[in-house]
Amino acid sequence: AYLYPIRCCYVFLARLLHSVVSFFSLMEQKSSPQSGVHPRQNKQESFEQPPMYVAVMTYVGYGLVTLFGYFRDFLRAVGLEKCHVAQEREEQKDFTPLYQDFENFYTRNLYMRVRDNWNRPICSLPGPVFDLMERVSDDYNWTFRFTGKSIPNVINMGSYNYLGFAENNADFLKSVADRLQRYGAAVCSTRQETGNLSLHEELEQLVAEFLGVESSMTFGMGFATNSMNIPALVGKGCLIISDELNHTSLILGARLSGATIRVFKHNNMCSLEKMLKEAVCSGQPRTRRPWRKILIMVEGIYSMEGSVVRLPEIIALKEKYKAYLYLDEAHSIGAVGPTGRGVTELFNVNPGDVDVMMGTFTKSFGAAGGYIAGKKELVDYLRSQSHSAVYASAMSPAITEQIIRAIKCITGKDGSTEGIRRIRQLAENTRYFRARLKEMGFIIYGGDESPVVPLLLYMPAKVVAFAREMLARKIGVVVVGFPATPITEARARFCVSAAHTRDMLNQVLHHLNEVGDNLCLKFSRRKHPSRPDPCEETNS
């Protein structure tokens, strides 16, 4: 027990040194020019670096809370402080430990102190505004108790409700209610047994037409669409080249496949081409045999960065080196492009140039599940080889009808222009919200078309203060910090929706301006023309 603080300090210093080195290499990477940048994307994407003092203070902040965490662990080890975490029973001390105290250090000493900023339960429709259940803690967030009250009319800036289809309008949802009454809530079977409905086949045909490809298939869970289908596409002897900021579902699918995985720098075409060239020239390790397949995995819009994939250049590289391309459009389908058809439409790229198109229905379509689309041979192969297709229960009929309703609305097949109005409203809201944040002096990441808007907060104390202060002003935000982001890039992530009115956005911007001044969050050194306070502007 007496040697414990010495070991902790040694580990802390080693990790701090590693983080500092990583930070400077990251700054060098983001500040270095990249060749072959698409002119439109080079102009619109922003990854501004903060002043050096911000990085220094961020490391100091994490250093202080980490040292205090080690000190509290020492107090627990000598019995001076009560330990709330799960522990081994005394009679099992000689067994292989189930609970690794050191691995849970961050959760035990940092996350628990600020846990009230996450997992907040809501008690209403998650539309542009929602109600939150009020809760308090009597033991520093180890447990919570509900007060029986709610926090009403909180502006929702965290849900992926891009086109506003998370709604409870009875007129819009009539067809969904009819399908629920006719088919029930679930089919209780797989598609290959007795769970294949005409609704599922209608949806798959609509998705294929919407994307402009030969065929598609749908799944009941978006995460499993990636994690269960990638192992069916590649395996041992194959190479996956993955963007370093890809979603966890893509990473899990790649690991489950058994293929060799290599990671290229985010949206960096030089890094990607270097790996492709090496893979083609050198082949597999030791044997030097050619790779059976080379699969490039990228996302349309990256959910933490708000950046848009450099699709035309990636397609050029994959054709040059005879690789395959897997495109995850979870956040881009429905949200970008003149008619909501994703990044292929945004860059005017032929969808046939993308070998595997993947997307989810949980964002723009206000539903659940995902899809894989492409050539008919690909889809037919996955119907028999994908674990998600063979073993998972079929999509709920009501959810299926909701997606069909949304696609028909987007494409105008319902006889209205509501879908295109929502797409244009989302684009307008996104441009307005991003432009106003830049004018106020905040550092934000991503492309101008991206409805995912990360606002950089950096310091751990500011992350906590920001989330609590915004909730006090009835604005619900999502804050993200280390280890989900790099240690110097903690942020708040806003998701803009077509359902947000200009008054709502102005109210959010007004409070952001005040909170930004109070907490000193305006780190940008770029000059933008200023406008009057958004609360003084009229609703357009």
C-alpha positions in Angstrom: 0.0 0.0 0.0 2.9 2.4 0.8 4.4 1.9 -2.7 1.1 2.5 -4.4 1.5 6.4 -4.7 5.0 5.9 -6.2 3.7 3.5 -8.9 0.7 5.8 -9.6 2.9 8.9 -10.1 5.2 7.0 -12.4 2.3 5.8 -14.6 0.8 9.3 -14.6 4.0 10.9 -15.7 4.5 8.3 -18.5 1.0 8.8 -19.7 1.3 12.6 -19.6 4.5 12.5 -21.6 2.9 10.3 -24.2 -0.1 12.6 -24.4 2.1 15.7 -25.0 4.0 14.0 -27.8 0.7 12.9 -29.3 -0.7 16.4 -29.1 2.2 18.0 -31.0 2.2 15.3 -33.7 -1.6 15.9 -34.1 -1.0 19.6 -34.4 1.6 19.0 -37.1 -0.7 16.6 -38.9 -3.6 19.1 -39.0 -1.5 22.1 -39.9 0.4 20.4 -42.7 -1.0 20.9 -46.2 -2.5 17.9 -48.0 -2.1 17.3 -51.7 -5.0 16.5 -53.9 -7.6 18.2 -51.7 -11.0 18.5 -53.3 -11.4 22.3 -53.9 -14.9 22.5 -52.3 -13.9 20.5 -49.3 -10.6 22.3 -48.7 -12.5 25.6 -48.6 -15.3 24.6 -46.3 -13.8 22.2 -43.7 -12.3 23.8 -40.5 -9.9 22.3 -37.9 -8.6 25.4 -36.3 -6.0 24.9 -33.5 -6.4 26.7 -30.2 -3.7 28.9 -28.6 -0.9 27.1 -27.0 -1.9 28.1 -23.5 -5.2 26.3 -23.9 -3.4 23.0 -24.6 -1.1 23.6 -21.6 -4.0 24.4 -19.3 -5.9 21.3 -20.5 -3.0 19.1 -19.6 -2.6 20.8 -16.3 -6.3 20.3 -15.6 -6.2 16.6 -16.4 -3.0 16.3 -14.4 -4.5 17.8 -11.3 -7.7 15.6 -11.4 -5.5 12.6 -12.1 -3.2 13.3 -9.2 -6.2 13.8 -6.9 -7.6 10.5 -8.2 -4.4 8.6 -7.3 -4.4 10.3 -3.9 -8.0 9.1 -3.3 -7.1 5.6 -4.5 -4.3 5.6 -1.9 -6.8 6.6 0.8 -9.0 3.8 -0.2 -6.1 1.3 -0.2 -5.3 2.2 3.4 -8.9 2.2 4.5 -9.3 6.0 5.1 -12.0 6.4 2.4 -15.0 4.2 1.6 -14.8 2.4 -1.8 -18.0 2.4 -3.8 -16.8 0.3 -6.7 -17.3 -3.4 -7.1 -14.6 -5.5 -5.3 -13.6 -9.1 -4.9 -15.0 -10.9 -1.9 -12.4 -11.7 0.8 -12.6 -15.4 0.2 -11.9 -14.9 -3.5 -8.7 -12.8 -3.1 -6.5 -15.6 -4.5 -8.7 -16.0 -7.6 -8.0 -14.3 -10.9 -9.5 -10.8 -10.3 -12.8 -10.0 -12.0 -12.5 -6.2 -11.3 -9.3 -4.4 -12.4 -9.0 -1.4 -10.1 -6.4 0.4 -12.2 -8.3 -0.1 -15.5 -11.3 1.5 -13.9 -9.4 4.5 -12.6 -11.0 7.0 -15.0 -14.5 5.8 -14.2 -13.9 5.7 -10.5 -12.2 9.0 -9.9 -13.1 11.3 -12.8 -16.3 10.2 -14.5 -18.3 9.5 -11.4 -17.7 13.1 -10.1 -19.4 14.5 -13.2 -21.8 11.7 -14.2 -24.8 13.9 -13.8 -24.0 15.4 -17.3 -24.7 12.1 -19.0 -27.5 9.5 -19.3 -30.2 12.1 -18.5 -33.6 10.4 -18.7 -36.2 12.1 -20.8 -40.0 11.8 -20.4 -41.4 13.1 -23.6 -41.1 12.9 -27.4 -37.4 13.6 -28.4 -38.4 16.3 -30.9 -36.9 19.8 -31.1 -37.9 20.2 -27.4 -38.3 17.6 -24.7 -38.9 17.2 -21.0 -36.2 15.9 -18.7 -36.8 14.0 -15.5 -35.2 15.8 -12.5 -32.8 13.8 -10.5 -30.4 14.5 -7.6 -27.5 12.6 -5.9 -26.7 12.4 -2.3 -23.4 10.6 -2.7 -21.5 12.5 -5.4 -23.2 10.8 -8.4 -22.6 7.2 -7.4 -26.4 6.9 -7.2 -29.3 9.1 -8.3 -32.9 9.5 -7.1 -35.7 11.1 -8.9 -37.5 14.0 -7.3 -40.8 13.4 -9.1 -40.5 16.6 -11.0 -39.6 17.3 -14.6 -37.7 20.0 -16.4 -40.1 21.0 -19.3 -39.4 22.4 -22.7 -35.7 21.9 -22.9 -34.4 22.7 -26.4 -33.0 19.4 -27.8 -29.6 20.0 -29.4 -28.3 16.5 -29.0 -30.6 14.1 -30.9 -29.9 12.9 -34.4 -33.3 14.0 -35.5 -32.0 15.7 -38.7 -35.2 15.8 -40.7 -37.6 16.1 -37.8 -39.2 12.7 -38.4 -39.1 12.0 -34.6 -42.7 13.4 -34.3 -46.1 12.4 -33.0 -48.3 14.1 -35.5 -51.4 11.8 -35.8 -51.9 12.7 -39.5 -48.3 11.9 -40.4 -48.3 8.6 -38.4 -51.6 7.2 -39.5 -50.1 4.7 -41.9 -47.7 3.6 -39.1 -50.6 3.1 -36.7 -52.5 1.1 -39.3 -49.5 -1.3 -39.9 -49.1 -1.7 -36.1 -52.8 -2.7 -35.8 -52.6 -5.1 -38.7 -49.2 -6.8 -38.2 -48.5 -6.2 -34.5 -45.4 -4.9 -32.9 -43.0 -7.7 -34.0 -42.8 -10.7 -36.3 -40.9 -12.9 -33.8 -38.9 -14.6 -36.5 -36.0 -14.2 -38.9 -36.4 -13.1 -42.5 -35.3 -16.6 -43.7 -38.0 -18.4 -41.7 -41.4 -16.8 -41.2 -40.5 -13.2 -40.6 -40.3 -11.9 -44.2 -43.1 -9.5 -44.9 -44.1 -7.7 -48.0 -43.4 -4.5 -46.1 -39.7 -5.5 -45.9 -39.4 -6.2 -49.6 -41.2 -2.9 -50.4 -38.7 -1.0 -48.1 -35.7 -2.7 -49.7 -36.9 -1.7 -53.2 -37.5 1.9 -52.1 -34.0 2.1 -50.5 -32.4 0.8 -53.7 -34.3 3.3 -55.8 -33.5 6.1 -53.4 -29.8 5.4 -53.5 -29.6 4.7 -57.2 -28.2 1.1 -56.9 -29.3 -2.3 -58.0 -30.4 -3.8 -54.7 -30.5 -3.4 -50.9 -31.3 -5.3 -47.7 -32.3 -4.0 -44.3 -31.5 -5.0 -40.8 -33.2 -4.3 -37.4 -30.2 -2.7 -35.8 -27.8 -0.1 -37.2 -24.8 -1.1 -35.1 -25.1 -4.7 -36.1 -25.4 -3.7 -39.8 -21.7 -2.9 -39.6 -20.4 -5.3 -37.0 -22.2 -8.4 -38.4 -21.8 -7.7 -42.1 -18.1 -6.8 -42.4 -17.0 -10.3 -41.2 -19.1 -11.7 -44.1 -17.2 -9.6 -46.6 -13.6 -10.0 -45.5 -11.6 -12.5 -43.5 -8.2 -14.0 -43.1 -5.8 -13.0 -45.9 -7.7 -9.7 -46.5 -6.7 -6.2 -45.6 -8.9 -3.5 -44.1 -7.6 0.1 -44.4 -9.7 2.1 -42.0 -10.0 5.8 -41.2 -8.6 6.5 -37.7 -11.9 8.2 -36.6 -14.3 5.5 -37.8 -17.2 4.5 -35.6 -17.0 1.7 -33.0 -19.3 -0.5 -35.0 -16.9 -0.4 -38.0 -14.0 -1.1 -35.7 -15.7 -4.1 -34.1 -16.8 -5.5 -37.4 -13.2 -5.2 -38.7 -11.8 -7.0 -35.6 -14.4 -9.8 -35.8 -13.6 -10.4 -39.4 -10.1 -11.7 -38.7 -8.7 -9.6 -41.5 -5.5 -7.5 -41.1 -6.3 -3.9 -40.1 -4.3 -0.8 -40.9 -5.4 2.7 -40.0 -4.8 5.8 -42.0 -4.9 9.4 -40.8 -8.3 11.0 -40.8 -9.3 12.2 -44.3 -5.6 12.2 -45.3 -5.2 11.0 -48.9 -1.4 10.9 -48.7 -1.6 8.5 -45.8 -4.2 6.4 -47.5 -2.3 6.2 -50.8 0.9 5.3 -49.0 -0.8 2.4 -47.3 -2.5 1.2 -50.5 0.8 1.4 -52.4 2.6 -0.6 -49.7 -0.2 -3.2 -49.6 -0.1 -3.7 -53.3 3.7 -3.8 -53.5 4.5 -5.8 -50.4 1.5 -8.1 -50.1 0.9 -10.1 -46.9 3.5 -10.2 -44.2 6.1 -13.1 -44.3 4.5 -14.9 -47.4 4.4 -11.7 -49.6 1.4 -13.2 -51.3 -1.1 -10.7 -52.7 -4.0 -9.8 -50.4 -7.2 -11.6 -51.2 -9.1 -8.3 -50.9 -8.3 -4.8 -49.8 -11.3 -2.9 -48.3 -11.2 0.8 -47.6 -13.7 1.8 -44.8 -14.8 5.4 -44.3 -17.8 7.3 -43.1 -19.9 9.9 -45.0 -20.0 12.3 -42.0 -17.9 11.6 -39.0 -20.1 11.8 -35.9 -17.5 13.3 -33.6 -15.7 15.6 -36.0 -18.5 16.8 -38.2 -16.1 16.3 -41.2 -17.3 15.1 -44.6 -15.5 12.2 -46.4 -13.3 13.2 -49.3 -15.2 10.8 -51.5 -14.1 11.7 -55.1 -10.4 11.3 -54.1 -11.0 8.0 -52.2 -12.8 6.6 -55.2 -10.0 7.6 -57.5 -7.5 5.8 -55.2 -9.5 2.7 -54.8 -9.8 2.4 -58.6 -6.1 3.1 -59.0 -5.1 0.3 -56.6 -8.0 -2.1 -57.3 -9.4 -1.9 -53.8 -13.0 -2.1 -52.6 -14.8 0.8 -50.8 -17.2 0.5 -47.8 -19.0 3.7 -47.1 -20.9 4.2 -43.9 -23.6 6.9 -44.4 -25.2 6.7 -40.9 -25.1 10.5 -40.4 -25.1 11.7 -44.0 -28.0 9.8 -45.7 -31.0 12.1 -45.7 -28.9 14.9 -44.2 -26.8 16.2 -47.1 -27.2 16.5 -50.8 -29.9 18.6 -52.6 -32.4 15.7 -52.3 -31.0 14.0 -49.2 -29.2 11.2 -51.0 -26.0 11.6 -49.0 -22.4 12.3 -49.9 -22.6 10.6 -53.3 -25.1 13.3 -54.3 -23.2 16.0 -52.5 -20.1 15.3 -54.6 -22.0 14.3 -57.7 -20.4 10.8 -57.6 -21.9 7.8 -59.3 -23.3 5.5 -56.5 -22.1 2.5 -58.5 -18.5 3.6 -57.8 -19.0 2.7 -54.1 -18.9 -1.0 -53.7 -20.7 -1.3 -50.4 -23.1 1.4 -49.3 -24.2 1.3 -45.7 -26.5 3.5 -43.7 -28.9 3.6 -40.7 -32.5 4.6 -40.3 -32.0 5.9 -36.7 -31.1 9.5 -37.7 -32.7 11.2 -40.7 -35.6 8.7 -40.9 -36.7 8.8 -37.2 -36.8 5.0 -36.9 -34.3 2.2 -36.2 -32.2 -0.3 -38.2 -29.8 -0.1 -41.1 -29.2 -1.2 -44.7 -26.6 -2.5 -47.0 -26.9 -1.6 -50.7 -25.0 -2.1 -53.9 -24.9 -4.6 -56.7 -27.4 -7.4 -56.7 -24.6 -10.1 -56.4 -23.4 -8.4 -53.2 -26.8 -8.3 -51.6 -27.7 -11.9 -52.6 -24.4 -13.1 -51.0 -25.1 -11.3 -47.7 -28.6 -12.7 -47.5 -27.2 -16.1 -47.0 -23.8 -15.3 -45.3 -24.5 -12.4 -42.9 -25.1 -13.4 -39.3 -27.4 -10.3 -38.9 -29.5 -11.6 -41.8 -29.6 -15.2 -40.9 -30.0 -15.1 -37.1 -31.5 -11.7 -36.2 -35.2 -11.0 -35.8 -36.8 -9.2 -38.7 -37.5 -5.5 -38.4 -40.7 -4.5 -36.6 -43.6 -3.8 -39.1 -44.3 -0.4 -37.5 -40.7 0.6 -37.8 -40.6 -0.6 -41.4 -43.7 1.5 -42.2 -42.1 4.6 -40.6 -39.1 4.3 -42.8 -41.2 3.8 -45.9 -43.3 6.8 -44.9 -40.1 8.9 -44.5 -38.6 7.9 -47.8 -41.8 8.6 -49.7 -41.9 12.0 -48.0 -38.3 12.8 -48.9 -38.7 11.7 -52.5 -42.1 13.3 -52.9 -43.9 10.0 -53.6 -46.5 10.9 -51.0 -47.6 13.7 -53.3 -46.3 16.5 -51.1 -43.2 18.8 -51.0 -42.8 18.4 -47.3 -39.7 16.2 -47.7 -37.7 18.6 -49.9 -38.8 21.5 -47.6 -37.3 19.7 -44.6 -34.0 19.0 -46.5 -33.7 22.6 -47.4 -34.6 23.7 -43.9 -31.9 21.5 -42.4 -29.3 22.9 -44.8 -30.4 26.5 -44.0 -30.3 25.8 -40.2 -26.9 24.2 -40.5 -25.3 27.0 -42.4 -26.9 29.6 -40.1 -25.9 27.9 -36.8 -22.3 27.2 -37.9 -21.9 30.8 -39.3 -23.1 32.4 -36.0 -20.9 30.2 -33.9 -17.8 31.2 -35.9 -18.8 34.9 -35.7 -19.0 34.6 -31.9 -15.5 33.3 -31.7 -16.0 29.6 -31.0 -13.8 26.9 -32.5 -15.9 24.4 -34.4 -15.0 21.4 -36.5 -16.4 20.0 -39.7 -17.8 21.0 -43.1 -20.3 23.7 -43.7 -22.9 21.1 -44.9 -22.6 18.9 -41.8 -25.4 19.1 -39.3 -23.0 17.6 -36.7 -21.4 20.6 -35.1 -18.6 20.0 -32.6 -17.8 23.0 -30.4 -14.4 22.7 -28.8 -14.2 23.2 -25.0 -10.8 21.6 -24.3 -10.5 21.8 -20.5 -12.2 19.2 -18.4 -13.6 21.6 -15.8 -15.1 23.7 -18.6 -16.8 20.7 -20.1 -18.6 20.0 -16.9 -19.5 23.7 -16.2 -20.7 24.1 -19.8 -23.1 21.1 -19.7 -24.6 22.2 -16.3 -24.9 25.8 -17.2 -26.7 25.0 -20.5 -29.2 22.7 -18.8 -29.9 25.5 -16.2 -30.8 27.6 -19.2 -33.1 24.8 -20.5 -30.8 23.7 -23.4 -30.0 20.0 -23.7 -26.5 19.4 -25.1 -24.1 16.4 -25.4 -20.6 16.9 -24.1 -17.8 14.5 -24.9 -14.3 14.2 -23.4 -11.3 11.9 -23.0 -11.1 9.0 -23.6 -13.9 9.3 -26.2 -11.9 12.2 -27.8 -8.2 13.1 -27.8 -7.2 14.5 -24.4 -6.9 18.1 -25.7 -10.1 18.1 -27.7 -13.1 17.7 -25.4 -16.1 19.2 -27.0 -19.9 19.8 -27.0 -21.6 18.2 -30.0 -24.7 19.9 -31.4 -27.0 18.1 -33.9 -29.0 20.6 -36.0 -32.5 19.6 -37.1 -35.0 20.7 -39.7 -37.5 20.9 -36.8 -35.6 23.7 -35.1 -37.2 27.0 -35.7 -35.1 30.2 -36.2 -36.3 31.4 -32.8 -35.1 28.2 -31.1 -31.6 28.5 -32.8 -31.5 32.2 -31.8 -32.3 31.3 -28.2 -29.6 28.7 -28.2 -27.1 31.0 -29.8 -27.9 33.8 -27.3 -27.2 31.5 -24.3 -24.1 30.1 -26.0 -22.8 33.6 -26.4 -23.3 34.4 -22.7 -21.9 31.1 -21.5 -19.0 31.4 -23.8 -18.1 34.8 -22.3 -18.7 33.6 -18.7 -16.6 30.4 -19.1 -14.0 32.0 -21.5 -14.7 29.5 -24.3 -14.1 31.7 -27.3 -10.7 30.5 -28.4 -10.8 31.3 -32.1 -8.3 33.7 -33.5 -10.0 34.1 -36.8 -11.8 37.3 -37.6 -15.5 37.1 -38.7 -18.0 39.9 -39.2 -20.1 40.4 -36.2 -23.9 40.5 -36.1 -26.4 41.7 -33.4 -27.4 39.4 -30.6 -29.5 36.6 -32.2 -32.3 37.1 -29.7 -32.9 40.5 -31.2 -33.4 39.0 -34.7 -36.8 38.2 -35.8 -37.9 34.8 -36.9 -37.4 34.4 -40.6 
